[in-house]
Amino acid sequence: MTFESDVIIDRRRMRRKLSFWRVIAALVAIVAIAGLAVLATPGGRSAITGSGEIARIKIDGLIRSDQARVEALERLEKSSAAAVIVHINSPGGTTAGSEQLYDALTRLRAKKPVVVVVEGLAASGGYIAALAADRIIAQQSSLVGSIGVLFQIPNVYELLKTVGVKIEEVKSSPLKAAPNGYEPTSPEARAALDALVKDSYAWFRDLVKTRRAMDEETLQTVADGRVFTGRQAVGLKLIDQLGDEKAAVAWLVAEKKIKPDTPVKNFNLNPRFGDMTFLRASAAMALDALGLGAIARQFEQTGLVSSADRLGLEGMLALWRPATTN
């Protein structure tokens, strides 16, 4: 065997050993991060430890039904927190999920003062959630409103017709699974959907009218599906005042007799491992340890959040989506 062959064999052995230790290092990192995640969010509980603290919770992104979030809010009801500040930055989501969140926040409000701070957006289902609070605060440039209900389904009938594909079906009645997107929507199916949307819209309007003590004329103005800036929303009674978390604390001190020096502490609404952030970080570290740094950075930055959010929305939506142009 030549000298060069020995060198090649040694290099291959070294690469195998290096890969092995990289994998071991990645596994150790994953276990360590998982352990820290467990310690950071024990059972999905909060950082609320002392008596009389103000709990800070966050409602971000698309809203859908979430029993774990309801249970977390129930734990907050029973906690030692003196009050709750809810930061909302959401375009809405499903009507059922938004109603579930509203009901859970309403039960929480019965036990503790609740103030909502609109960070950037509280539209549709996000605004439904905000309505549960004792007070709604938003920044001047925040977007609020989008009072309305939407039902959308893509219709590919013309496309299928063009390529020569026909969907055959047998169903118990004409309105079963209608509309389905594979055939033109019948007048009967459209009327049935219209009734669903109008019923949910009426519930939404009544909720706004009751919670915001709004007269019919103002309600007509705000309930046409538009969003309003915080500056506009104050005059239309959609919110109570302009400001941020400091304004929320000041109101709690003035109106709910909370002590001025009461600390504000985060309360985690996600169950243990619920947001999977630590898994994305662990996977990124593992890929980096295996020499796949570029893929690691891409995974760490993007994850699968966008796709998962879109796949989780079904049924009627209380959702605001700005128009886009190509």
Buried (B, 14 or more C-beta within 10 A) or exposed (E): EEEEEEEEEEEEEEEEEEEEEBEEBBEEBBEEBBEEBEEEBEEBBBBBEEEEBBBBBBBBBBBBBBEEBBBBBBBBBEBEBBBBBBBBBBBBBBBBBBBBBBEBBBBBBEBBBBBBBBBBBBBBBBBBBBBBBBBBBBBEEBBBBBBBBBBEEEBBBEEBEEEEEEEEEEEEEEBEEBBBEBBEBEEEBEEBBEEBBEEBBEBBBEBBBEBBEBEEEBBEEBBEBBBBBBBBBBEBBBBBBBBBBEBBBBBBBEEBEBEEEBEBBEBBBBBBBBBBBBBBBBBBBBBBBBEBEEBBEEBBEEBEBEEEEEEBBEEBBBBBEEEEEE
